Amino acid sequence: MDIFLTTIAISSASLNIFLLFWMRKNNKKIKYLSSQLQKFRDLSTKFRDIVVQREELFYKNIHEVSLSFVNDVENSCLVTFQGENGKIVSYKGKIFNPSIISSKKVKKTDFPYSAERVYVTDRKKFADIFDNSINSDSKVLVSDIHIGGELKAKLLLEKEKPFVSEEIEILKSLSGFMTSFIATHTYLSNQGRFQKDMIITMIRILEYHDPYTKGHSKNVANLASLLAEKLGLSDEMIKKTYWAALVHDIGKIVIPSSILNKEGKLTIEEFEVIKKHPVYGHDFLSTSDELKELGKYVLHHHERWDGKGYPAGLSKEDIPLISRIISVVDAWDAMRSDRPYRKGLPEEIAKKELIEHSGVQFDPNIVKAFLEIV
């Protein structure tokens, strides 16, 4: 009887120990999953901010977010593909092949193939990616991102410790998020490229219509963006400055070429027609929600610091900053370029003109900054 009771007591104690161990283990697992779930919630709120970033920053952020879901990752890279060619857009660690990292170019054939979207494989299978001089039997966790049935990206994670099942499952869930992020970013980027191509086409039509403006829009855009950078504007404002400057004369498309290319002095009536080109440009651009803001800068690029410009007679800081930037650079390039009625002015004379009209026609701070970079 005593042996029976002792056996029961031992069994009960063992069961209690097992239950305690099971509860602790599952409690740790629950905490881990809860932590990962919170990361997914945070990722969802960041979705809009991340997908509109420029490509380099976008992929860097996507990579950093991915690394936060898996512990103790020592080496990792994110690769994107266009057809059979790939590019390492972000990486962490020191065991990558130096020639691969310097060029950042890879091929799909450099990577092993698997029917699984998320899988663990030997590091040795990435002979062209990792530095072979470093001996290791470590494993690599791979996540393949497919969009429309085509491989668009690969995420590689390498560490000395084995990958646990929870990490693999988490990465499978994360793979769906990454697919949505990359697909949305690609769509927005393609829209931006389409918009850029349309603008370039419009500029070429203008140059065909008015041969003397050939190169003028591009010159103004390049100098205006440099000036915006000099003034300490944000990346977003520098980009807007470039595009607004590129299309600042787009309204001249509807100005008769007989007026645009007239070799003699314009009559008062002809000049009034010319003065309408900022309004026409604004009207063209305002038909698009994406270009509407650029239209505002185009509308006011012939305003004057003293309020005697057109079309609205705005003065000083009431004139949008980007319009004030374009005004200075536009005048500079116009003075330096050959026109139907005169040859381009020498650099020193053009500088003198800007200085004389600083605080009258132009924002004095912008003139000062421009003369430092010109």
C-alpha positions as YAML, in Angstrom:
chain: A
units: angstrom
residues:
- id: 1
  name: MET
  ca: [0.00, 0.00, 0.00]
- id: 2
  name: ASP
  ca: [2.83, 2.34, 0.91]
- id: 3
  name: ILE
  ca: [4.53, 1.57, -2.42]
- id: 4
  name: PHE
  ca: [1.25, 2.29, -4.23]
- id: 5
  name: LEU
  ca: [0.81, 5.63, -2.43]
- id: 6
  name: THR
  ca: [4.45, 6.51, -3.04]
- id: 7
  name: THR
  ca: [4.05, 5.70, -6.75]
- id: 8
  name: ILE
  ca: [0.95, 7.91, -6.93]
- id: 9
  name: ALA
  ca: [2.79, 10.73, -5.14]
- id: 10
  name: ILE
  ca: [5.76, 10.48, -7.51]
- id: 11
  name: SER
  ca: [3.46, 10.36, -10.55]
- id: 12
  name: SER
  ca: [1.52, 13.37, -9.26]
- id: 13
  name: ALA
  ca: [4.71, 15.30, -8.64]
- id: 14
  name: SER
  ca: [5.99, 14.42, -12.11]
- id: 15
  name: LEU
  ca: [2.70, 15.51, -13.65]
- id: 16
  name: ASN
  ca: [2.83, 18.80, -11.75]
- id: 17
  name: ILE
  ca: [6.40, 19.39, -12.92]
- id: 18
  name: PHE
  ca: [5.38, 18.58, -16.50]
- id: 19
  name: LEU
  ca: [2.35, 20.88, -16.32]
- id: 20
  name: LEU
  ca: [4.46, 23.66, -14.82]
- id: 21
  name: PHE
  ca: [7.08, 23.24, -17.53]
- id: 22
  name: TRP
  ca: [4.36, 23.15, -20.24]
- id: 23
  name: MET
  ca: [2.72, 26.30, -18.87]
- id: 24
  name: ARG
  ca: [6.03, 28.15, -18.70]
- id: 25
  name: LYS
  ca: [6.95, 27.07, -22.20]
- id: 26
  name: ASN
  ca: [3.56, 28.04, -23.62]
- id: 27
  name: ASN
  ca: [3.50, 31.28, -21.66]
- id: 28
  name: LYS
  ca: [6.85, 32.18, -23.26]
- id: 29
  name: LYS
  ca: [5.43, 31.22, -26.65]
- id: 30
  name: ILE
  ca: [2.32, 33.32, -26.08]
- id: 31
  name: LYS
  ca: [4.47, 36.31, -25.12]
- id: 32
  name: TYR
  ca: [6.58, 35.81, -28.25]
- id: 33
  name: LEU
  ca: [3.54, 35.60, -30.53]
- id: 34
  name: SER
  ca: [1.95, 38.62, -28.81]
- id: 35
  name: SER
  ca: [5.13, 40.61, -29.39]
- id: 36
  name: GLN
  ca: [5.22, 39.63, -33.06]
- id: 37
  name: LEU
  ca: [1.55, 40.46, -33.48]
- id: 38
  name: GLN
  ca: [2.21, 43.95, -32.15]
- id: 39
  name: LYS
  ca: [5.00, 44.34, -34.70]
- id: 40
  name: PHE
  ca: [2.55, 43.43, -37.48]
- id: 41
  name: ARG
  ca: [0.11, 46.04, -36.15]
- id: 42
  name: ASP
  ca: [2.88, 48.66, -36.14]
- id: 43
  name: LEU
  ca: [3.86, 47.63, -39.66]
- id: 44
  name: SER
  ca: [0.28, 48.11, -40.88]
- id: 45
  name: THR
  ca: [0.21, 51.68, -39.58]
- id: 46
  name: LYS
  ca: [3.51, 52.44, -41.33]
- id: 47
  name: PHE
  ca: [2.30, 51.08, -44.68]
- id: 48
  name: ARG
  ca: [1.37, 54.41, -46.26]
- id: 49
  name: ASP
  ca: [4.55, 56.19, -45.12]
- id: 50
  name: ILE
  ca: [6.85, 53.43, -46.36]
- id: 51
  name: VAL
  ca: [5.39, 52.77, -49.83]
- id: 52
  name: VAL
  ca: [5.70, 56.39, -50.97]
- id: 53
  name: GLN
  ca: [9.40, 56.63, -50.12]
- id: 54
  name: ARG
  ca: [12.03, 56.84, -52.83]
- id: 55
  name: GLU
  ca: [13.31, 53.44, -53.90]
- id: 56
  name: GLU
  ca: [16.60, 53.32, -51.96]
- id: 57
  name: LEU
  ca: [15.00, 54.34, -48.65]
- id: 58
  name: PHE
  ca: [11.94, 52.15, -49.25]
- id: 59
  name: TYR
  ca: [13.92, 48.93, -49.62]
- id: 60
  name: LYS
  ca: [16.22, 49.81, -46.73]
- id: 61
  name: ASN
  ca: [13.18, 50.24, -44.46]
- id: 62
  name: ILE
  ca: [11.55, 47.03, -45.72]
- id: 63
  name: HIS
  ca: [14.77, 45.16, -44.95]
- id: 64
  name: GLU
  ca: [15.13, 46.65, -41.45]
- id: 65
  name: VAL
  ca: [11.50, 45.82, -40.66]
- id: 66
  name: SER
  ca: [12.05, 42.21, -41.75]
- id: 67
  name: LEU
  ca: [15.12, 41.86, -39.52]
- id: 68
  name: SER
  ca: [13.11, 42.95, -36.47]
- id: 69
  name: PHE
  ca: [10.97, 39.79, -36.72]
- id: 70
  name: VAL
  ca: [13.87, 37.30, -36.46]
- id: 71
  name: ASN
  ca: [16.36, 37.30, -33.59]
- id: 72
  name: ASP
  ca: [20.17, 37.13, -33.79]
- id: 73
  name: VAL
  ca: [20.45, 37.58, -37.58]
- id: 74
  name: GLU
  ca: [24.13, 38.16, -38.41]
- id: 75
  name: ASN
  ca: [24.03, 38.49, -42.20]
- id: 76
  name: SER
  ca: [21.15, 39.41, -44.43]
- id: 77
  name: CYS
  ca: [20.33, 40.96, -47.78]
- id: 78
  name: LEU
  ca: [17.30, 41.97, -49.80]
- id: 79
  name: VAL
  ca: [17.50, 41.41, -53.56]
- id: 80
  name: THR
  ca: [15.05, 42.68, -56.18]
- id: 81
  name: PHE
  ca: [14.68, 41.30, -59.71]
- id: 82
  name: GLN
  ca: [13.80, 42.76, -63.08]
- id: 83
  name: GLY
  ca: [13.57, 39.81, -65.44]
- id: 84
  name: GLU
  ca: [16.63, 37.60, -64.94]
- id: 85
  name: ASN
  ca: [18.76, 40.41, -63.51]
- id: 86
  name: GLY
  ca: [18.85, 41.20, -59.82]
- id: 87
  name: LYS
  ca: [20.12, 44.00, -57.60]
- id: 88
  name: ILE
  ca: [21.12, 43.92, -53.93]
- id: 89
  name: VAL
  ca: [19.10, 46.86, -52.61]
- id: 90
  name: SER
  ca: [20.02, 46.46, -48.94]
- id: 91
  name: TYR
  ca: [22.38, 44.27, -46.92]
- id: 92
  name: LYS
  ca: [23.69, 43.73, -43.39]
- id: 93
  name: GLY
  ca: [26.80, 41.79, -42.39]
- id: 94
  name: LYS
  ca: [30.38, 41.21, -43.47]
- id: 95
  name: ILE
  ca: [30.51, 37.81, -45.18]
- id: 96
  name: PHE
  ca: [29.23, 38.80, -48.60]
- id: 97
  name: ASN
  ca: [31.35, 38.38, -51.69]
- id: 98
  name: PRO
  ca: [33.15, 41.78, -52.05]
- id: 99
  name: SER
  ca: [32.75, 41.88, -55.84]
- id: 100
  name: ILE
  ca: [29.00, 41.22, -55.52]
- id: 101
  name: ILE
  ca: [28.55, 43.95, -52.90]
- id: 102
  name: SER
  ca: [30.54, 46.52, -54.88]
- id: 103
  name: SER
  ca: [28.55, 45.93, -58.07]
- id: 104
  name: LYS
  ca: [25.27, 45.04, -56.30]
- id: 105
  name: LYS
  ca: [24.39, 43.02, -59.40]
- id: 106
  name: VAL
  ca: [23.27, 39.39, -59.32]
- id: 107
  name: LYS
  ca: [21.43, 36.87, -61.49]
- id: 108
  name: LYS
  ca: [18.48, 34.69, -60.63]
- id: 109
  name: THR
  ca: [20.70, 31.74, -61.45]
- id: 110
  name: ASP
  ca: [23.00, 32.74, -58.54]
- id: 111
  name: PHE
  ca: [20.32, 31.54, -56.14]
- id: 112
  name: PRO
  ca: [18.99, 28.03, -55.41]
- id: 113
  name: TYR
  ca: [15.42, 27.26, -56.47]
- id: 114
  name: SER
  ca: [12.66, 25.94, -54.22]
- id: 115
  name: ALA
  ca: [8.97, 25.30, -54.73]
- id: 116
  name: GLU
  ca: [8.40, 26.72, -51.23]
- id: 117
  name: ARG
  ca: [8.06, 30.47, -50.74]
- id: 118
  name: VAL
  ca: [9.85, 30.37, -47.36]
- id: 119
  name: TYR
  ca: [12.51, 27.75, -46.71]
- id: 120
  name: VAL
  ca: [15.76, 26.98, -44.91]
- id: 121
  name: THR
  ca: [18.79, 25.86, -46.90]
- id: 122
  name: ASP
  ca: [22.60, 25.57, -46.63]
- id: 123
  name: ARG
  ca: [24.70, 28.69, -46.91]
- id: 124
  name: LYS
  ca: [27.02, 26.77, -49.25]
- id: 125
  name: LYS
  ca: [24.31, 26.95, -51.92]
- id: 126
  name: PHE
  ca: [24.93, 30.69, -52.17]
- id: 127
  name: ALA
  ca: [28.51, 30.30, -53.36]
- id: 128
  name: ASP
  ca: [28.40, 33.45, -55.53]
- id: 129
  name: ILE
  ca: [26.75, 35.60, -52.88]
- id: 130
  name: PHE
  ca: [28.63, 34.78, -49.68]
- id: 131
  name: ASP
  ca: [32.38, 34.87, -49.16]
- id: 132
  name: ASN
  ca: [33.60, 31.27, -49.61]
- id: 133
  name: SER
  ca: [36.78, 31.91, -47.65]
- id: 134
  name: ILE
  ca: [34.71, 31.92, -44.45]
- id: 135
  name: ASN
  ca: [34.03, 28.32, -43.48]
- id: 136
  name: SER
  ca: [30.60, 27.70, -42.03]
- id: 137
  name: ASP
  ca: [27.83, 25.14, -42.05]
- id: 138
  name: SER
  ca: [25.22, 27.71, -41.06]
- id: 139
  name: LYS
  ca: [21.75, 27.79, -42.54]
- id: 140
  name: VAL
  ca: [20.03, 30.53, -44.51]
- id: 141
  name: LEU
  ca: [16.35, 31.35, -44.19]
- id: 142
  name: VAL
  ca: [15.01, 32.46, -47.57]
- id: 143
  name: SER
  ca: [11.77, 34.26, -48.37]
- id: 144
  name: ASP
  ca: [10.77, 34.52, -52.05]
- id: 145
  name: ILE
  ca: [8.47, 37.39, -53.00]
- id: 146
  name: HIS
  ca: [6.32, 36.65, -56.07]
- id: 147
  name: ILE
  ca: [4.10, 39.24, -57.75]
- id: 148
  name: GLY
  ca: [1.84, 38.12, -60.59]
- id: 149
  name: GLY
  ca: [3.52, 34.71, -60.59]
- id: 150
  name: GLU
  ca: [6.99, 36.22, -61.15]
- id: 151
  name: LEU
  ca: [9.86, 36.27, -58.66]
- id: 152
  name: LYS
  ca: [10.38, 39.93, -57.73]
- id: 153
  name: ALA
  ca: [12.50, 39.78, -54.58]
- id: 154
  name: LYS
  ca: [14.43, 37.49, -52.23]
- id: 155
  name: LEU
  ca: [15.16, 38.03, -48.56]
- id: 156
  name: LEU
  ca: [18.14, 36.09, -47.14]
- id: 157
  name: LEU
  ca: [18.68, 35.73, -43.38]
- id: 158
  name: GLU
  ca: [21.73, 33.93, -41.98]
- id: 159
  name: LYS
  ca: [22.71, 33.21, -38.37]
- id: 160
  name: GLU
  ca: [24.70, 30.65, -36.39]
- id: 161
  name: LYS
  ca: [21.78, 29.49, -34.24]
- id: 162
  name: PRO
  ca: [19.18, 27.20, -35.87]
- id: 163
  name: PHE
  ca: [15.98, 28.80, -37.09]
- id: 164
  name: VAL
  ca: [13.03, 27.73, -34.93]
- id: 165
  name: SER
  ca: [9.62, 26.86, -36.35]
- id: 166
  name: GLU
  ca: [8.04, 30.04, -34.97]
- id: 167
  name: GLU
  ca: [10.52, 32.19, -36.90]
- id: 168
  name: ILE
  ca: [9.79, 30.33, -40.13]
- id: 169
  name: GLU
  ca: [6.04, 30.71, -39.64]
- id: 170
  name: ILE
  ca: [6.40, 34.41, -38.81]
- id: 171
  name: LEU
  ca: [8.45, 34.97, -41.98]
- id: 172
  name: LYS
  ca: [5.73, 33.24, -44.02]
- id: 173
  name: SER
  ca: [3.23, 35.76, -42.68]
- id: 174
  name: LEU
  ca: [5.67, 38.61, -43.21]
- id: 175
  name: SER
  ca: [6.16, 37.48, -46.80]
- id: 176
  name: GLY
  ca: [2.54, 38.40, -47.53]
- id: 177
  name: PHE
  ca: [3.07, 41.89, -46.11]
- id: 178
  name: MET
  ca: [6.23, 42.38, -48.13]
- id: 179
  name: THR
  ca: [4.46, 41.28, -51.31]
- id: 180
  name: SER
  ca: [1.80, 43.95, -50.75]
- id: 181
  name: PHE
  ca: [4.39, 46.61, -49.91]
- id: 182
  name: ILE
  ca: [6.58, 45.93, -52.94]
- id: 183
  name: ALA
  ca: [3.62, 45.59, -55.33]
- id: 184
  name: THR
  ca: [2.16, 48.92, -54.13]
- id: 185
  name: HIS
  ca: [5.53, 50.68, -54.29]
- id: 186
  name: THR
  ca: [6.15, 49.33, -57.81]
- id: 187
  name: TYR
  ca: [2.73, 50.54, -58.93]
- id: 188
  name: LEU
  ca: [3.30, 54.03, -57.51]
- id: 189
  name: SER
  ca: [6.81, 54.18, -59.00]
- id: 190
  name: ASN
  ca: [5.49, 53.18, -62.43]
- id: 191
  name: GLN
  ca: [2.85, 55.89, -62.17]
- id: 192
  name: GLY
  ca: [5.62, 58.37, -61.36]
- id: 193
  name: ARG
  ca: [7.63, 57.20, -64.38]
- id: 194
  name: PHE
  ca: [4.56, 57.55, -66.59]
- id: 195
  name: GLN
  ca: [4.02, 61.08, -65.26]
- id: 196
  name: LYS
  ca: [7.69, 61.89, -65.90]
- id: 197
  name: ASP
  ca: [7.49, 60.55, -69.47]
- id: 198
  name: MET
  ca: [4.37, 62.62, -70.12]
- id: 199
  name: ILE
  ca: [6.08, 65.79, -68.85]
- id: 200
  name: ILE
  ca: [9.18, 65.14, -70.95]
- id: 201
  name: THR
  ca: [6.95, 64.65, -74.00]
- id: 202
  name: MET
  ca: [5.22, 67.97, -73.32]
- id: 203
  name: ILE
  ca: [8.61, 69.71, -73.07]
- id: 204
  name: ARG
  ca: [9.71, 68.22, -76.40]
- id: 205
  name: ILE
  ca: [6.50, 69.47, -78.03]
- id: 206
  name: LEU
  ca: [7.22, 72.95, -76.62]
- id: 207
  name: GLU
  ca: [10.80, 72.87, -77.95]
- id: 208
  name: TYR
  ca: [9.51, 71.85, -81.39]
- id: 209
  name: HIS
  ca: [7.04, 74.75, -81.25]
- id: 210
  name: ASP
  ca: [9.64, 77.23, -79.92]
- id: 211
  name: PRO
  ca: [13.17, 76.12, -80.98]
- id: 212
  name: TYR
  ca: [14.81, 78.92, -79.01]
- id: 213
  name: THR
  ca: [13.65, 77.36, -75.73]
- id: 214
  name: LYS
  ca: [15.42, 74.07, -76.50]
- id: 215
  name: GLY
  ca: [17.41, 73.10, -73.42]
- id: 216
  name: HIS
  ca: [16.09, 76.10, -71.48]
- id: 217
  name: SER
  ca: [13.57, 74.12, -69.41]
- id: 218
  name: LYS
  ca: [16.13, 71.47, -68.53]
- id: 219
  name: ASN
  ca: [18.77, 74.08, -67.63]
- id: 220
  name: VAL
  ca: [16.33, 75.90, -65.37]
- id: 221
  name: ALA
  ca: [15.22, 72.63, -63.73]
- id: 222
  name: ASN
  ca: [18.79, 71.52, -62.99]
- id: 223
  name: LEU
  ca: [19.89, 74.89, -61.61]
- id: 224
  name: ALA
  ca: [16.66, 75.40, -59.65]
- id: 225
  name: SER
  ca: [17.02, 72.05, -57.89]
- id: 226
  name: LEU
  ca: [20.65, 72.87, -57.00]
- id: 227
  name: LEU
  ca: [19.51, 76.23, -55.66]
- id: 228
  name: ALA
  ca: [16.74, 74.57, -53.62]
- id: 229
  name: GLU
  ca: [19.35, 72.26, -52.12]
- id: 230
  name: LYS
  ca: [21.60, 75.23, -51.36]
- id: 231
  name: LEU
  ca: [18.68, 76.88, -49.54]
- id: 232
  name: GLY
  ca: [18.33, 73.79, -47.33]
- id: 233
  name: LEU
  ca: [14.96, 72.61, -48.65]
- id: 234
  name: SER
  ca: [13.79, 69.05, -47.99]
- id: 235
  name: ASP
  ca: [14.22, 66.27, -50.56]
- id: 236
  name: GLU
  ca: [10.51, 66.49, -51.36]
- id: 237
  name: MET
  ca: [10.67, 70.25, -51.99]
- id: 238
  name: ILE
  ca: [13.82, 69.85, -54.12]
- id: 239
  name: LYS
  ca: [11.96, 67.31, -56.24]
- id: 240
  name: LYS
  ca: [8.95, 69.64, -56.61]
- id: 241
  name: THR
  ca: [11.28, 72.49, -57.55]
- id: 242
  name: TYR
  ca: [12.85, 70.41, -60.30]
- id: 243
  name: TRP
  ca: [9.53, 69.38, -61.86]
- id: 244
  name: ALA
  ca: [7.91, 72.80, -61.55]
- id: 245
  name: ALA
  ca: [10.97, 74.39, -63.18]
- id: 246
  name: LEU
  ca: [10.93, 71.81, -65.95]
- id: 247
  name: VAL
  ca: [7.35, 72.72, -66.91]
- id: 248
  name: HIS
  ca: [7.43, 76.43, -66.05]
- id: 249
  name: ASP
  ca: [7.04, 77.48, -69.72]
- id: 250
  name: ILE
  ca: [4.65, 74.74, -70.80]
- id: 251
  name: GLY
  ca: [1.87, 77.31, -71.35]
- id: 252
  name: LYS
  ca: [3.84, 78.70, -74.31]
- id: 253
  name: ILE
  ca: [2.60, 75.74, -76.35]
- id: 254
  name: VAL
  ca: [-0.56, 77.74, -77.15]
- id: 255
  name: ILE
  ca: [1.24, 81.04, -77.82]
- id: 256
  name: PRO
  ca: [1.55, 81.63, -81.59]
- id: 257
  name: SER
  ca: [5.06, 80.84, -82.85]
- id: 258
  name: SER
  ca: [5.00, 84.13, -84.79]
- id: 259
  name: ILE
  ca: [5.09, 85.91, -81.42]
- id: 260
  name: LEU
  ca: [7.48, 83.53, -79.69]
- id: 261
  name: ASN
  ca: [10.02, 83.66, -82.53]
- id: 262
  name: LYS
  ca: [9.61, 87.31, -83.46]
- id: 263
  name: GLU
  ca: [13.03, 88.91, -84.05]
- id: 264
  name: GLY
  ca: [11.96, 92.49, -83.46]
- id: 265
  name: LYS
  ca: [10.49, 94.17, -80.40]
- id: 266
  name: LEU
  ca: [7.10, 92.88, -79.25]
- id: 267
  name: THR
  ca: [4.11, 95.18, -79.40]
- id: 268
  name: ILE
  ca: [2.11, 95.86, -76.23]
- id: 269
  name: GLU
  ca: [-0.61, 93.51, -77.50]
- id: 270
  name: GLU
  ca: [1.89, 90.75, -78.28]
- id: 271
  name: PHE
  ca: [3.49, 91.07, -74.87]
- id: 272
  name: GLU
  ca: [0.06, 90.75, -73.23]
- id: 273
  name: VAL
  ca: [-0.37, 87.48, -75.11]
- id: 274
  name: ILE
  ca: [3.05, 86.25, -73.89]
- id: 275
  name: LYS
  ca: [2.10, 87.17, -70.30]
- id: 276
  name: LYS
  ca: [-0.72, 84.64, -70.40]
- id: 277
  name: HIS
  ca: [1.61, 81.63, -70.61]
- id: 278
  name: PRO
  ca: [1.84, 81.10, -66.80]
- id: 279
  name: VAL
  ca: [-1.97, 81.02, -66.65]
- id: 280
  name: TYR
  ca: [-2.16, 78.54, -69.52]
- id: 281
  name: GLY
  ca: [0.50, 76.37, -67.87]
- id: 282
  name: HIS
  ca: [-1.40, 76.45, -64.59]
- id: 283
  name: ASP
  ca: [-4.63, 75.46, -66.33]
- id: 284
  name: PHE
  ca: [-2.96, 72.53, -68.14]
- id: 285
  name: LEU
  ca: [-1.36, 71.16, -64.97]
- id: 286
  name: SER
  ca: [-4.39, 71.71, -62.74]
- id: 287
  name: THR
  ca: [-6.41, 69.12, -64.66]
- id: 288
  name: SER
  ca: [-4.30, 66.47, -62.89]
- id: 289
  name: ASP
  ca: [-4.49, 65.98, -59.11]
- id: 290
  name: GLU
  ca: [-0.83, 64.88, -59.09]
- id: 291
  name: LEU
  ca: [0.36, 67.99, -60.98]
- id: 292
  name: LYS
  ca: [-1.97, 70.58, -59.46]
- id: 293
  name: GLU
  ca: [0.61, 71.80, -56.93]
- id: 294
  name: LEU
  ca: [3.20, 72.25, -59.68]
- id: 295
  name: GLY
  ca: [0.62, 74.35, -61.52]
- id: 296
  name: LYS
  ca: [0.56, 76.82, -58.61]
- id: 297
  name: TYR
  ca: [4.35, 77.33, -58.82]
- id: 298
  name: VAL
  ca: [4.17, 77.74, -62.61]
- id: 299
  name: LEU
  ca: [1.36, 80.31, -62.28]
- id: 300
  name: HIS
  ca: [3.48, 82.62, -60.13]
- id: 301
  name: HIS
  ca: [6.99, 82.29, -61.60]
- id: 302
  name: HIS
  ca: [6.73, 85.77, -63.20]
- id: 303
  name: GLU
  ca: [5.65, 87.57, -60.03]
- id: 304
  name: ARG
  ca: [8.08, 90.20, -58.73]
- id: 305
  name: TRP
  ca: [9.42, 90.87, -55.24]
- id: 306
  name: ASP
  ca: [8.04, 94.45, -55.46]
- id: 307
  name: GLY
  ca: [4.57, 93.26, -56.49]
- id: 308
  name: LYS
  ca: [4.76, 94.54, -60.08]
- id: 309
  name: GLY
  ca: [4.83, 91.13, -61.73]
- id: 310
  name: TYR
  ca: [2.07, 89.01, -63.25]
- id: 311
  name: PRO
  ca: [-0.49, 87.46, -63.32]
- id: 312
  name: ALA
  ca: [-1.59, 88.13, -59.71]
- id: 313
  name: GLY
  ca: [0.70, 90.98, -58.61]
- id: 314
  name: LEU
  ca: [1.89, 89.08, -55.53]
- id: 315
  name: SER
  ca: [4.87, 90.45, -53.59]
- id: 316
  name: LYS
  ca: [7.63, 89.21, -51.28]
- id: 317
  name: GLU
  ca: [6.81, 86.06, -49.23]
- id: 318
  name: ASP
  ca: [3.28, 85.94, -50.67]
- id: 319
  name: ILE
  ca: [4.93, 84.52, -53.79]
- id: 320
  name: PRO
  ca: [5.45, 80.75, -53.34]
- id: 321
  name: LEU
  ca: [9.10, 79.96, -52.52]
- id: 322
  name: ILE
  ca: [9.51, 77.59, -55.47]
- id: 323
  name: SER
  ca: [8.13, 80.27, -57.81]
- id: 324
  name: ARG
  ca: [10.71, 82.73, -56.45]
- id: 325
  name: ILE
  ca: [13.48, 80.20, -57.07]
- id: 326
  name: ILE
  ca: [12.33, 79.59, -60.65]
- id: 327
  name: SER
  ca: [12.06, 83.34, -61.27]
- id: 328
  name: VAL
  ca: [15.77, 83.90, -60.54]
- id: 329
  name: VAL
  ca: [17.03, 80.87, -62.45]
- id: 330
  name: ASP
  ca: [14.69, 81.50, -65.41]
- id: 331
  name: ALA
  ca: [15.98, 85.07, -65.74]
- id: 332
  name: TRP
  ca: [19.58, 83.88, -65.50]
- id: 333
  name: ASP
  ca: [19.25, 81.26, -68.22]
- id: 334
  name: ALA
  ca: [17.26, 83.65, -70.45]
- id: 335
  name: MET
  ca: [19.99, 86.28, -70.14]
- id: 336
  name: ARG
  ca: [22.77, 83.80, -70.85]
- id: 337
  name: SER
  ca: [21.03, 82.19, -73.87]
- id: 338
  name: ASP
  ca: [20.76, 83.42, -77.43]
- id: 339
  name: ARG
  ca: [17.32, 84.81, -78.29]
- id: 340
  name: PRO
  ca: [15.77, 85.78, -81.65]
- id: 341
  name: TYR
  ca: [16.32, 89.45, -80.81]
- id: 342
  name: ARG
  ca: [19.81, 89.31, -79.18]
- id: 343
  name: LYS
  ca: [22.87, 87.22, -78.33]
- id: 344
  name: GLY
  ca: [23.32, 85.73, -74.86]
- id: 345
  name: LEU
  ca: [24.85, 88.06, -72.25]
- id: 346
  name: PRO
  ca: [28.32, 87.42, -70.78]
- id: 347
  name: GLU
  ca: [28.36, 85.87, -67.31]
- id: 348
  name: GLU
  ca: [29.54, 88.97, -65.46]
- id: 349
  name: ILE
  ca: [26.86, 91.18, -67.04]
- id: 350
  name: ALA
  ca: [24.16, 88.61, -66.20]
- id: 351
  name: LYS
  ca: [25.38, 88.51, -62.59]
- id: 352
  name: LYS
  ca: [25.30, 92.30, -62.45]
- id: 353
  name: GLU
  ca: [21.69, 92.30, -63.70]
- id: 354
  name: LEU
  ca: [20.63, 89.87, -60.95]
- id: 355
  name: ILE
  ca: [22.33, 91.99, -58.28]
- id: 356
  name: GLU
  ca: [20.75, 95.23, -59.57]
- id: 357
  name: HIS
  ca: [17.28, 93.67, -59.55]
- id: 358
  name: SER
  ca: [17.73, 91.93, -56.18]
- id: 359
  name: GLY
  ca: [15.09, 93.19, -53.76]
- id: 360
  name: VAL
  ca: [13.15, 94.71, -56.67]
- id: 361
  name: GLN
  ca: [12.33, 91.92, -59.10]
- id: 362
  name: PHE
  ca: [13.89, 89.02, -57.19]
- id: 363
  name: ASP
  ca: [14.02, 87.71, -53.62]
- id: 364
  name: PRO
  ca: [17.40, 89.03, -52.35]
- id: 365
  name: ASN
  ca: [18.17, 85.92, -50.28]
- id: 366
  name: ILE
  ca: [17.61, 83.68, -53.29]
- id: 367
  name: VAL
  ca: [19.80, 85.88, -55.51]
- id: 368
  name: LYS
  ca: [22.58, 85.74, -52.91]
- id: 369
  name: ALA
  ca: [22.40, 81.93, -52.67]
- id: 370
  name: PHE
  ca: [22.24, 81.56, -56.45]
- id: 371
  name: LEU
  ca: [25.35, 83.67, -57.04]
- id: 372
  name: GLU
  ca: [27.22, 81.40, -54.62]
- id: 373
  name: ILE
  ca: [26.49, 78.30, -56.68]
- id: 374
  name: VAL
  ca: [26.55, 79.72, -60.20]
...
